[in-house]
Amino acid sequence: MTGSGKLLRTKGGKSHLRRKTSKRTKRQFTEMIPVTSKGTRKRVQRLAPYLSKYKANPNARSGQK
C-alpha cells in the first residue's frame, strides 16, 4: 500500500518457465501495478491492519534478531 492509500500488486507468472522469456518480459514482471478490482481492494484494505502481524520476517525492517 502506498502512502496515499493506493493498493499495489506484482504480476503473476514470475517463476515458472521464466528462462524462455525475453529480458523485456522479465523486467515487466517486476513492475508494481495498482489493484483495479473494487471488491479485492475493499477486502485487502479491511485486512490491512493485520498485515504487519503476519509478516514472513517480522524483524527485517527494525534490524533486530
mmCIF file of the N, C-alpha and C atoms, coordinates in Angstrom:
data_MODEL
# 
_entry.id   MODEL 
# 
loop_
_atom_site.group_PDB 
_atom_site.id 
_atom_site.type_symbol 
_atom_site.label_atom_id 
_atom_site.label_alt_id 
_atom_site.label_comp_id 
_atom_site.label_asym_id 
_atom_site.label_entity_id 
_atom_site.label_seq_id 
_atom_site.pdbx_PDB_ins_code 
_atom_site.Cartn_x 
_atom_site.Cartn_y 
_atom_site.Cartn_z 
_atom_site.occupancy 
_atom_site.B_iso_or_equiv 
_atom_site.pdbx_formal_charge 
_atom_site.auth_seq_id 
_atom_site.auth_comp_id 
_atom_site.auth_asym_id 
_atom_site.auth_atom_id 
_atom_site.pdbx_PDB_model_num 
ATOM 1   N N  . MET A 1 1  ? 0.848   -1.163  0.000   1.00 0.00 ? 1  MET A N  1 
ATOM 2   C CA . MET A 1 1  ? 0.000   0.000   0.000   1.00 0.00 ? 1  MET A CA 1 
ATOM 3   C C  . MET A 1 1  ? 0.900   1.234   0.000   1.00 0.00 ? 1  MET A C  1 
ATOM 4   N N  . THR A 1 2  ? 0.528   2.216   -0.791  1.00 0.00 ? 2  THR A N  1 
ATOM 5   C CA . THR A 1 2  ? 1.326   3.430   -0.887  1.00 0.00 ? 2  THR A CA 1 
ATOM 6   C C  . THR A 1 2  ? 0.943   4.398   0.216   1.00 0.00 ? 2  THR A C  1 
ATOM 7   N N  . GLY A 1 3  ? 1.668   5.488   0.308   1.00 0.00 ? 3  GLY A N  1 
ATOM 8   C CA . GLY A 1 3  ? 1.374   6.498   1.311   1.00 0.00 ? 3  GLY A CA 1 
ATOM 9   C C  . GLY A 1 3  ? 0.032   7.163   1.083   1.00 0.00 ? 3  GLY A C  1 
ATOM 10  N N  . SER A 1 4  ? -0.394  7.248   -0.168  1.00 0.00 ? 4  SER A N  1 
ATOM 11  C CA . SER A 1 4  ? -1.681  7.874   -0.474  1.00 0.00 ? 4  SER A CA 1 
ATOM 12  C C  . SER A 1 4  ? -2.847  6.896   -0.363  1.00 0.00 ? 4  SER A C  1 
ATOM 13  N N  . GLY A 1 5  ? -2.556  5.621   -0.078  1.00 0.00 ? 5  GLY A N  1 
ATOM 14  C CA . GLY A 1 5  ? -3.614  4.643   0.120   1.00 0.00 ? 5  GLY A CA 1 
ATOM 15  C C  . GLY A 1 5  ? -3.887  3.742   -1.067  1.00 0.00 ? 5  GLY A C  1 
ATOM 16  N N  . LYS A 1 6  ? -3.122  3.878   -2.147  1.00 0.00 ? 6  LYS A N  1 
ATOM 17  C CA . LYS A 1 6  ? -3.325  3.003   -3.297  1.00 0.00 ? 6  LYS A CA 1 
ATOM 18  C C  . LYS A 1 6  ? -2.806  1.611   -2.970  1.00 0.00 ? 6  LYS A C  1 
ATOM 19  N N  . LEU A 1 7  ? -3.512  0.620   -3.433  1.00 0.00 ? 7  LEU A N  1 
ATOM 20  C CA . LEU A 1 7  ? -3.117  -0.764  -3.228  1.00 0.00 ? 7  LEU A CA 1 
ATOM 21  C C  . LEU A 1 7  ? -2.398  -1.248  -4.479  1.00 0.00 ? 7  LEU A C  1 
ATOM 22  N N  . LEU A 1 8  ? -1.160  -1.728  -4.325  1.00 0.00 ? 8  LEU A N  1 
ATOM 23  C CA . LEU A 1 8  ? -0.358  -2.176  -5.452  1.00 0.00 ? 8  LEU A CA 1 
ATOM 24  C C  . LEU A 1 8  ? -0.120  -3.672  -5.367  1.00 0.00 ? 8  LEU A C  1 
ATOM 25  N N  . ARG A 1 9  ? 0.125   -4.285  -6.524  1.00 0.00 ? 9  ARG A N  1 
ATOM 26  C CA . ARG A 1 9  ? 0.424   -5.707  -6.580  1.00 0.00 ? 9  ARG A CA 1 
ATOM 27  C C  . ARG A 1 9  ? 1.465   -5.947  -7.660  1.00 0.00 ? 9  ARG A C  1 
ATOM 28  N N  . THR A 1 10 ? 2.089   -7.127  -7.618  1.00 0.00 ? 10 THR A N  1 
ATOM 29  C CA . THR A 1 10 ? 3.023   -7.506  -8.675  1.00 0.00 ? 10 THR A CA 1 
ATOM 30  C C  . THR A 1 10 ? 2.300   -8.431  -9.647  1.00 0.00 ? 10 THR A C  1 
ATOM 31  N N  . LYS A 1 11 ? 2.889   -8.628  -10.803 1.00 0.00 ? 11 LYS A N  1 
ATOM 32  C CA . LYS A 1 11 ? 2.298   -9.505  -11.804 1.00 0.00 ? 11 LYS A CA 1 
ATOM 33  C C  . LYS A 1 11 ? 2.619   -10.956 -11.484 1.00 0.00 ? 11 LYS A C  1 
ATOM 34  N N  . GLY A 1 12 ? 1.754   -11.855 -11.900 1.00 0.00 ? 12 GLY A N  1 
ATOM 35  C CA . GLY A 1 12 ? 1.973   -13.275 -11.672 1.00 0.00 ? 12 GLY A CA 1 
ATOM 36  C C  . GLY A 1 12 ? 2.836   -13.894 -12.746 1.00 0.00 ? 12 GLY A C  1 
ATOM 37  N N  . GLY A 1 13 ? 3.191   -15.153 -12.562 1.00 0.00 ? 13 GLY A N  1 
ATOM 38  C CA . GLY A 1 13 ? 3.975   -15.879 -13.553 1.00 0.00 ? 13 GLY A CA 1 
ATOM 39  C C  . GLY A 1 13 ? 5.440   -15.536 -13.540 1.00 0.00 ? 13 GLY A C  1 
ATOM 40  N N  . LYS A 1 14 ? 5.967   -15.164 -12.379 1.00 0.00 ? 14 LYS A N  1 
ATOM 41  C CA . LYS A 1 14 ? 7.353   -14.713 -12.323 1.00 0.00 ? 14 LYS A CA 1 
ATOM 42  C C  . LYS A 1 14 ? 8.356   -15.847 -12.172 1.00 0.00 ? 14 LYS A C  1 
ATOM 43  N N  . SER A 1 15 ? 7.928   -17.033 -11.803 1.00 0.00 ? 15 SER A N  1 
ATOM 44  C CA . SER A 1 15 ? 8.931   -18.057 -11.520 1.00 0.00 ? 15 SER A CA 1 
ATOM 45  C C  . SER A 1 15 ? 8.884   -19.246 -12.479 1.00 0.00 ? 15 SER A C  1 
ATOM 46  N N  . HIS A 1 16 ? 7.725   -19.681 -12.884 1.00 0.00 ? 16 HIS A N  1 
ATOM 47  C CA . HIS A 1 16 ? 7.618   -20.913 -13.662 1.00 0.00 ? 16 HIS A CA 1 
ATOM 48  C C  . HIS A 1 16 ? 7.969   -20.668 -15.129 1.00 0.00 ? 16 HIS A C  1 
ATOM 49  N N  . LEU A 1 17 ? 8.906   -21.435 -15.676 1.00 0.00 ? 17 LEU A N  1 
ATOM 50  C CA . LEU A 1 17 ? 9.331   -21.358 -17.082 1.00 0.00 ? 17 LEU A CA 1 
ATOM 51  C C  . LEU A 1 17 ? 9.830   -19.963 -17.464 1.00 0.00 ? 17 LEU A C  1 
ATOM 52  N N  . ARG A 1 18 ? 10.553  -19.346 -16.574 1.00 0.00 ? 18 ARG A N  1 
ATOM 53  C CA . ARG A 1 18 ? 10.987  -17.977 -16.825 1.00 0.00 ? 18 ARG A CA 1 
ATOM 54  C C  . ARG A 1 18 ? 12.199  -17.897 -17.752 1.00 0.00 ? 18 ARG A C  1 
ATOM 55  N N  . ARG A 1 19 ? 12.926  -18.982 -17.921 1.00 0.00 ? 19 ARG A N  1 
ATOM 56  C CA . ARG A 1 19 ? 14.120  -18.948 -18.773 1.00 0.00 ? 19 ARG A CA 1 
ATOM 57  C C  . ARG A 1 19 ? 13.775  -18.682 -20.230 1.00 0.00 ? 19 ARG A C  1 
ATOM 58  N N  . LYS A 1 20 ? 12.597  -19.079 -20.655 1.00 0.00 ? 20 LYS A N  1 
ATOM 59  C CA . LYS A 1 20 ? 12.194  -18.893 -22.053 1.00 0.00 ? 20 LYS A CA 1 
ATOM 60  C C  . LYS A 1 20 ? 11.875  -17.436 -22.384 1.00 0.00 ? 20 LYS A C  1 
ATOM 61  N N  . THR A 1 21 ? 11.514  -16.657 -21.392 1.00 0.00 ? 21 THR A N  1 
ATOM 62  C CA . THR A 1 21 ? 11.027  -15.308 -21.666 1.00 0.00 ? 21 THR A CA 1 
ATOM 63  C C  . THR A 1 21 ? 12.173  -14.342 -21.943 1.00 0.00 ? 21 THR A C  1 
ATOM 64  N N  . SER A 1 22 ? 11.851  -13.273 -22.649 1.00 0.00 ? 22 SER A N  1 
ATOM 65  C CA . SER A 1 22 ? 12.854  -12.271 -23.008 1.00 0.00 ? 22 SER A CA 1 
ATOM 66  C C  . SER A 1 22 ? 13.185  -11.392 -21.801 1.00 0.00 ? 22 SER A C  1 
ATOM 67  N N  . LYS A 1 23 ? 14.268  -10.641 -21.909 1.00 0.00 ? 23 LYS A N  1 
ATOM 68  C CA . LYS A 1 23 ? 14.677  -9.744  -20.829 1.00 0.00 ? 23 LYS A CA 1 
ATOM 69  C C  . LYS A 1 23 ? 13.611  -8.687  -20.577 1.00 0.00 ? 23 LYS A C  1 
ATOM 70  N N  . ARG A 1 24 ? 13.024  -8.204  -21.656 1.00 0.00 ? 24 ARG A N  1 
ATOM 71  C CA . ARG A 1 24 ? 11.994  -7.174  -21.532 1.00 0.00 ? 24 ARG A CA 1 
ATOM 72  C C  . ARG A 1 24 ? 10.791  -7.698  -20.742 1.00 0.00 ? 24 ARG A C  1 
ATOM 73  N N  . THR A 1 25 ? 10.367  -8.907  -21.044 1.00 0.00 ? 25 THR A N  1 
ATOM 74  C CA . THR A 1 25 ? 9.233   -9.500  -20.350 1.00 0.00 ? 25 THR A CA 1 
ATOM 75  C C  . THR A 1 25 ? 9.549   -9.720  -18.880 1.00 0.00 ? 25 THR A C  1 
ATOM 76  N N  . LYS A 1 26 ? 10.756  -10.205 -18.588 1.00 0.00 ? 26 LYS A N  1 
ATOM 77  C CA . LYS A 1 26 ? 11.155  -10.413 -17.196 1.00 0.00 ? 26 LYS A CA 1 
ATOM 78  C C  . LYS A 1 26 ? 11.160  -9.104  -16.424 1.00 0.00 ? 26 LYS A C  1 
ATOM 79  N N  . ARG A 1 27 ? 11.620  -8.055  -17.063 1.00 0.00 ? 27 ARG A N  1 
ATOM 80  C CA . ARG A 1 27 ? 11.659  -6.744  -16.417 1.00 0.00 ? 27 ARG A CA 1 
ATOM 81  C C  . ARG A 1 27 ? 10.246  -6.241  -16.139 1.00 0.00 ? 27 ARG A C  1 
ATOM 82  N N  . GLN A 1 28 ? 9.310   -6.529  -17.040 1.00 0.00 ? 28 GLN A N  1 
ATOM 83  C CA . GLN A 1 28 ? 7.935   -6.083  -16.847 1.00 0.00 ? 28 GLN A CA 1 
ATOM 84  C C  . GLN A 1 28 ? 7.256   -6.807  -15.689 1.00 0.00 ? 28 GLN A C  1 
ATOM 85  N N  . PHE A 1 29 ? 7.729   -8.013  -15.360 1.00 0.00 ? 29 PHE A N  1 
ATOM 86  C CA . PHE A 1 29 ? 7.157   -8.740  -14.231 1.00 0.00 ? 29 PHE A CA 1 
ATOM 87  C C  . PHE A 1 29 ? 7.450   -8.058  -12.901 1.00 0.00 ? 29 PHE A C  1 
ATOM 88  N N  . THR A 1 30 ? 8.517   -7.259  -12.827 1.00 0.00 ? 30 THR A N  1 
ATOM 89  C CA . THR A 1 30 ? 8.885   -6.631  -11.562 1.00 0.00 ? 30 THR A CA 1 
ATOM 90  C C  . THR A 1 30 ? 8.087   -5.369  -11.271 1.00 0.00 ? 30 THR A C  1 
ATOM 91  N N  . GLU A 1 31 ? 7.367   -4.854  -12.250 1.00 0.00 ? 31 GLU A N  1 
ATOM 92  C CA . GLU A 1 31 ? 6.613   -3.618  -12.064 1.00 0.00 ? 31 GLU A CA 1 
ATOM 93  C C  . GLU A 1 31 ? 5.469   -3.813  -11.082 1.00 0.00 ? 31 GLU A C  1 
ATOM 94  N N  . MET A 1 32 ? 5.198   -2.775  -10.326 1.00 0.00 ? 32 MET A N  1 
ATOM 95  C CA . MET A 1 32 ? 4.054   -2.775  -9.427  1.00 0.00 ? 32 MET A CA 1 
ATOM 96  C C  . MET A 1 32 ? 2.895   -2.113  -10.167 1.00 0.00 ? 32 MET A C  1 
ATOM 97  N N  . ILE A 1 33 ? 1.734   -2.761  -10.153 1.00 0.00 ? 33 ILE A N  1 
ATOM 98  C CA . ILE A 1 33 ? 0.572   -2.204  -10.826 1.00 0.00 ? 33 ILE A CA 1 
ATOM 99  C C  . ILE A 1 33 ? -0.557  -2.053  -9.808  1.00 0.00 ? 33 ILE A C  1 
ATOM 100 N N  . PRO A 1 34 ? -1.400  -1.042  -9.972  1.00 0.00 ? 34 PRO A N  1 
ATOM 101 C CA . PRO A 1 34 ? -2.474  -0.830  -8.997  1.00 0.00 ? 34 PRO A CA 1 
ATOM 102 C C  . PRO A 1 34 ? -3.566  -1.889  -9.119  1.00 0.00 ? 34 PRO A C  1 
ATOM 103 N N  . VAL A 1 35 ? -4.191  -2.202  -8.003  1.00 0.00 ? 35 VAL A N  1 
ATOM 104 C CA . VAL A 1 35 ? -5.325  -3.129  -7.985  1.00 0.00 ? 35 VAL A CA 1 
ATOM 105 C C  . VAL A 1 35 ? -6.549  -2.338  -8.420  1.00 0.00 ? 35 VAL A C  1 
ATOM 106 N N  . THR A 1 36 ? -7.206  -2.797  -9.480  1.00 0.00 ? 36 THR A N  1 
ATOM 107 C CA . THR A 1 36 ? -8.344  -2.056  -10.020 1.00 0.00 ? 36 THR A CA 1 
ATOM 108 C C  . THR A 1 36 ? -9.687  -2.624  -9.576  1.00 0.00 ? 36 THR A C  1 
ATOM 109 N N  . SER A 1 37 ? -9.715  -3.872  -9.154  1.00 0.00 ? 37 SER A N  1 
ATOM 110 C CA . SER A 1 37 ? -10.960 -4.500  -8.739  1.00 0.00 ? 37 SER A CA 1 
ATOM 111 C C  . SER A 1 37 ? -11.424 -3.913  -7.404  1.00 0.00 ? 37 SER A C  1 
ATOM 112 N N  . LYS A 1 38 ? -12.623 -3.358  -7.388  1.00 0.00 ? 38 LYS A N  1 
ATOM 113 C CA . LYS A 1 38 ? -13.135 -2.731  -6.167  1.00 0.00 ? 38 LYS A CA 1 
ATOM 114 C C  . LYS A 1 38 ? -13.329 -3.740  -5.046  1.00 0.00 ? 38 LYS A C  1 
ATOM 115 N N  . GLY A 1 39 ? -13.787 -4.938  -5.395  1.00 0.00 ? 39 GLY A N  1 
ATOM 116 C CA . GLY A 1 39 ? -14.020 -5.956  -4.377  1.00 0.00 ? 39 GLY A CA 1 
ATOM 117 C C  . GLY A 1 39 ? -12.738 -6.411  -3.709  1.00 0.00 ? 39 GLY A C  1 
ATOM 118 N N  . THR A 1 40 ? -11.707 -6.649  -4.510  1.00 0.00 ? 40 THR A N  1 
ATOM 119 C CA . THR A 1 40 ? -10.419 -7.073  -3.961  1.00 0.00 ? 40 THR A CA 1 
ATOM 120 C C  . THR A 1 40 ? -9.808  -5.965  -3.125  1.00 0.00 ? 40 THR A C  1 
ATOM 121 N N  . ARG A 1 41 ? -9.871  -4.740  -3.624  1.00 0.00 ? 41 ARG A N  1 
ATOM 122 C CA . ARG A 1 41 ? -9.310  -3.605  -2.890  1.00 0.00 ? 41 ARG A CA 1 
ATOM 123 C C  . ARG A 1 41 ? -9.995  -3.452  -1.532  1.00 0.00 ? 41 ARG A C  1 
ATOM 124 N N  . LYS A 1 42 ? -11.298 -3.589  -1.518  1.00 0.00 ? 42 LYS A N  1 
ATOM 125 C CA . LYS A 1 42 ? -12.061 -3.446  -0.284  1.00 0.00 ? 42 LYS A CA 1 
ATOM 126 C C  . LYS A 1 42 ? -11.692 -4.541  0.719   1.00 0.00 ? 42 LYS A C  1 
ATOM 127 N N  . ARG A 1 43 ? -11.543 -5.770  0.222   1.00 0.00 ? 43 ARG A N  1 
ATOM 128 C CA . ARG A 1 43 ? -11.213 -6.899  1.086   1.00 0.00 ? 43 ARG A CA 1 
ATOM 129 C C  . ARG A 1 43 ? -9.822  -6.753  1.702   1.00 0.00 ? 43 ARG A C  1 
ATOM 130 N N  . VAL A 1 44 ? -8.854  -6.343  0.892   1.00 0.00 ? 44 VAL A N  1 
ATOM 131 C CA . VAL A 1 44 ? -7.485  -6.209  1.390   1.00 0.00 ? 44 VAL A CA 1 
ATOM 132 C C  . VAL A 1 44 ? -7.373  -5.029  2.350   1.00 0.00 ? 44 VAL A C  1 
ATOM 133 N N  . GLN A 1 45 ? -8.047  -3.926  2.071   1.00 0.00 ? 45 GLN A N  1 
ATOM 134 C CA . GLN A 1 45 ? -7.985  -2.783  2.970   1.00 0.00 ? 45 GLN A CA 1 
ATOM 135 C C  . GLN A 1 45 ? -8.632  -3.093  4.310   1.00 0.00 ? 45 GLN A C  1 
ATOM 136 N N  . ARG A 1 46 ? -9.613  -3.975  4.319   1.00 0.00 ? 46 ARG A N  1 
ATOM 137 C CA . ARG A 1 46 ? -10.231 -4.386  5.569   1.00 0.00 ? 46 ARG A CA 1 
ATOM 138 C C  . ARG A 1 46 ? -9.257  -5.215  6.408   1.00 0.00 ? 46 ARG A C  1 
ATOM 139 N N  . LEU A 1 47 ? -8.402  -6.012  5.740   1.00 0.00 ? 47 LEU A N  1 
ATOM 140 C CA . LEU A 1 47 ? -7.434  -6.852  6.439   1.00 0.00 ? 47 LEU A CA 1 
ATOM 141 C C  . LEU A 1 47 ? -6.102  -6.148  6.683   1.00 0.00 ? 47 LEU A C  1 
ATOM 142 N N  . ALA A 1 48 ? -5.904  -4.963  6.145   1.00 0.00 ? 48 ALA A N  1 
ATOM 143 C CA . ALA A 1 48 ? -4.616  -4.261  6.222   1.00 0.00 ? 48 ALA A CA 1 
ATOM 144 C C  . ALA A 1 48 ? -4.090  -4.063  7.641   1.00 0.00 ? 48 ALA A C  1 
ATOM 145 N N  . PRO A 1 49 ? -4.905  -3.783  8.645   1.00 0.00 ? 49 PRO A N  1 
ATOM 146 C CA . PRO A 1 49 ? -4.345  -3.613  9.990   1.00 0.00 ? 49 PRO A CA 1 
ATOM 147 C C  . PRO A 1 49 ? -3.649  -4.863  10.519  1.00 0.00 ? 49 PRO A C  1 
ATOM 148 N N  . TYR A 1 50 ? -3.970  -6.022  9.988   1.00 0.00 ? 50 TYR A N  1 
ATOM 149 C CA . TYR A 1 50 ? -3.393  -7.274  10.478  1.00 0.00 ? 50 TYR A CA 1 
ATOM 150 C C  . TYR A 1 50 ? -2.184  -7.730  9.669   1.00 0.00 ? 50 TYR A C  1 
ATOM 151 N N  . LEU A 1 51 ? -1.818  -7.022  8.596   1.00 0.00 ? 51 LEU A N  1 
ATOM 152 C CA . LEU A 1 51 ? -0.715  -7.448  7.739   1.00 0.00 ? 51 LEU A CA 1 
ATOM 153 C C  . LEU A 1 51 ? 0.619   -7.475  8.469   1.00 0.00 ? 51 LEU A C  1 
ATOM 154 N N  . SER A 1 52 ? 0.884   -6.488  9.304   1.00 0.00 ? 52 SER A N  1 
ATOM 155 C CA . SER A 1 52 ? 2.175   -6.440  9.992   1.00 0.00 ? 52 SER A CA 1 
ATOM 156 C C  . SER A 1 52 ? 2.309   -7.568  11.013  1.00 0.00 ? 52 SER A C  1 
ATOM 157 N N  . LYS A 1 53 ? 1.209   -8.089  11.506  1.00 0.00 ? 53 LYS A N  1 
ATOM 158 C CA . LYS A 1 53 ? 1.243   -9.171  12.494  1.00 0.00 ? 53 LYS A CA 1 
ATOM 159 C C  . LYS A 1 53 ? 1.723   -10.479 11.877  1.00 0.00 ? 53 LYS A C  1 
ATOM 160 N N  . TYR A 1 54 ? 1.454   -10.686 10.591  1.00 0.00 ? 54 TYR A N  1 
ATOM 161 C CA . TYR A 1 54 ? 1.762   -11.959 9.944   1.00 0.00 ? 54 TYR A CA 1 
ATOM 162 C C  . TYR A 1 54 ? 2.838   -11.826 8.872   1.00 0.00 ? 54 TYR A C  1 
ATOM 163 N N  . LYS A 1 55 ? 3.862   -11.019 9.116   1.00 0.00 ? 55 LYS A N  1 
ATOM 164 C CA . LYS A 1 55 ? 4.961   -10.883 8.166   1.00 0.00 ? 55 LYS A CA 1 
ATOM 165 C C  . LYS A 1 55 ? 5.794   -12.151 8.146   1.00 0.00 ? 55 LYS A C  1 
ATOM 166 N N  . ALA A 1 56 ? 6.406   -12.441 7.003   1.00 0.00 ? 56 ALA A N  1 
ATOM 167 C CA . ALA A 1 56 ? 7.279   -13.607 6.891   1.00 0.00 ? 56 ALA A CA 1 
ATOM 168 C C  . ALA A 1 56 ? 8.547   -13.407 7.710   1.00 0.00 ? 56 ALA A C  1 
ATOM 169 N N  . ASN A 1 57 ? 9.070   -12.183 7.730   1.00 0.00 ? 57 ASN A N  1 
ATOM 170 C CA . ASN A 1 57 ? 10.268  -11.867 8.502   1.00 0.00 ? 57 ASN A CA 1 
ATOM 171 C C  . ASN A 1 57 ? 9.976   -10.599 9.308   1.00 0.00 ? 57 ASN A C  1 
ATOM 172 N N  . PRO A 1 58 ? 9.350   -10.721 10.473  1.00 0.00 ? 58 PRO A N  1 
ATOM 173 C CA . PRO A 1 58 ? 8.845   -9.546  11.187  1.00 0.00 ? 58 PRO A CA 1 
ATOM 174 C C  . PRO A 1 58 ? 9.911   -8.566  11.658  1.00 0.00 ? 58 PRO A C  1 
ATOM 175 N N  . ASN A 1 59 ? 11.160  -9.017  11.879  1.00 0.00 ? 59 ASN A N  1 
ATOM 176 C CA . ASN A 1 59 ? 12.185  -8.121  12.402  1.00 0.00 ? 59 ASN A CA 1 
ATOM 177 C C  . ASN A 1 59 ? 13.098  -7.558  11.321  1.00 0.00 ? 59 ASN A C  1 
ATOM 178 N N  . ALA A 1 60 ? 12.778  -7.764  10.073  1.00 0.00 ? 60 ALA A N  1 
ATOM 179 C CA . ALA A 1 60 ? 13.658  -7.345  8.981   1.00 0.00 ? 60 ALA A CA 1 
ATOM 180 C C  . ALA A 1 60 ? 13.808  -5.829  8.924   1.00 0.00 ? 60 ALA A C  1 
ATOM 181 N N  . ARG A 1 61 ? 12.741  -5.096  9.100   1.00 0.00 ? 61 ARG A N  1 
ATOM 182 C CA . ARG A 1 61 ? 12.798  -3.644  8.981   1.00 0.00 ? 61 ARG A CA 1 
ATOM 183 C C  . ARG A 1 61 ? 13.529  -3.015  10.164  1.00 0.00 ? 61 ARG A C  1 
ATOM 184 N N  . SER A 1 62 ? 13.298  -3.521  11.361  1.00 0.00 ? 62 SER A N  1 
ATOM 185 C CA . SER A 1 62 ? 13.879  -2.904  12.546  1.00 0.00 ? 62 SER A CA 1 
ATOM 186 C C  . SER A 1 62 ? 15.333  -3.294  12.770  1.00 0.00 ? 62 SER A C  1 
ATOM 187 N N  . GLY A 1 63 ? 15.797  -4.360  12.131  1.00 0.00 ? 63 GLY A N  1 
ATOM 188 C CA . GLY A 1 63 ? 17.178  -4.782  12.286  1.00 0.00 ? 63 GLY A CA 1 
ATOM 189 C C  . GLY A 1 63 ? 17.436  -5.597  13.539  1.00 0.00 ? 63 GLY A C  1 
ATOM 190 N N  . GLN A 1 64 ? 16.376  -5.995  14.228  1.00 0.00 ? 64 GLN A N  1 
ATOM 191 C CA . GLN A 1 64 ? 16.528  -6.790  15.448  1.00 0.00 ? 64 GLN A CA 1 
ATOM 192 C C  . GLN A 1 64 ? 16.605  -8.261  15.107  1.00 0.00 ? 64 GLN A C  1 
ATOM 193 N N  . LYS A 1 65 ? 17.070  -9.066  16.064  1.00 0.00 ? 65 LYS A N  1 
ATOM 194 C CA . LYS A 1 65 ? 17.115  -10.513 15.861  1.00 0.00 ? 65 LYS A CA 1 
ATOM 195 C C  . LYS A 1 65 ? 16.210  -11.230 16.807  1.00 0.00 ? 65 LYS A C  1 
# 
